[in-house]
Amino acid sequence: MANIKSAKKRILVINTKTERNKAAKSKVKTFAKKVEAAIVAGDKAAAQEALLSFTSEINKAASKGIYHKNTASRKISRLTKAVSAIA
């Protein structure tokens, strides 16, 4: 354990940020699962609606640095392609 006061504070701050990042990633994953579930069900309208909310959520996370912008773009692209492929 750290002895210096500033090091102790950094540990607390890092833990806080780690929890916030985990929560944001979890939220993004939940939205992605909703899109995938709609794709499997074949419900194009629900999939498009879920994709819109997923896109918004992952872009928020990317703007905060939780995801790299290219990673966010890749995930959005793949899900968009899958939604478009629904008959």
N, C-alpha and C positions, 0 to 999 in steps of 0.2 A: 504494500500500500504506500501511496505517496506521502511524503512528510511535509513538502512545501505547500503553502496555502494556495498558490496559483495552480499547482498541479492537481490538488484536490478539487478545485473549482472546475478545471478542464475535464476531469473525470465525470463530474455531475452534468456538465453541459453536453458532453459527448453522449452520455446515457440518455439525456432528454432528446437529443437530436436523433439518436438511434431509434428510440420508441416512435417518434414522429414519422421517420422514414418507413419503419415497419408497417405502421398503420396505413400510410399512403399506398405502399406497395400492395398490401392486403386488399385495400379498396379497389385498386386497379384490377387485381386478379379476379375479384368478385364480379366486376363489370364484364370482364372478358369471358368468364364462365357463363354469364347470362346471355351474351351474344352467341357463344358456342352452343348453348342449350337450345336457343331459338333456331339456329342453323340445323341442328340435328332433328328438331321437330318439323322443320320445313316451313316455318312461319316467317315469310319474308318481311312482312310489316313489323312484326315484333323484333326481328333481327335488326332491321334498319334503325328502329327506335333505340334499341339497346346499343347498337354501334355508335349512334350519335352521343349517347351519354358516356360510353367508354372512351370515345375520342376526346371529349371534353376533359374527362378525369385524367387521362394519361398525359394530355398536354399540360395540365396544371402541374402534374408531378414532374414533367420534363422541364418546365420553366423554373421549378424550384431546385433542379439539379438532382432529383431523386433517380430519374432515368436520363441517360444520354439522349440527345435529340434524335440521333439516328436510330437508336433502339426503339424509341417511341414511334417514329415514322415507320419502321419495319413492322412493328406489331399492328399498327393501324392499317397498313397496306395489306398485310396477310388476312386480317379479319374482313376488310372491305372486299377483297377478292373472293373470299369464301361466301360472303353475303350476296355478292353479285351473281355467284354461280347457282344460287337457289333458283329452281325453275318457276 
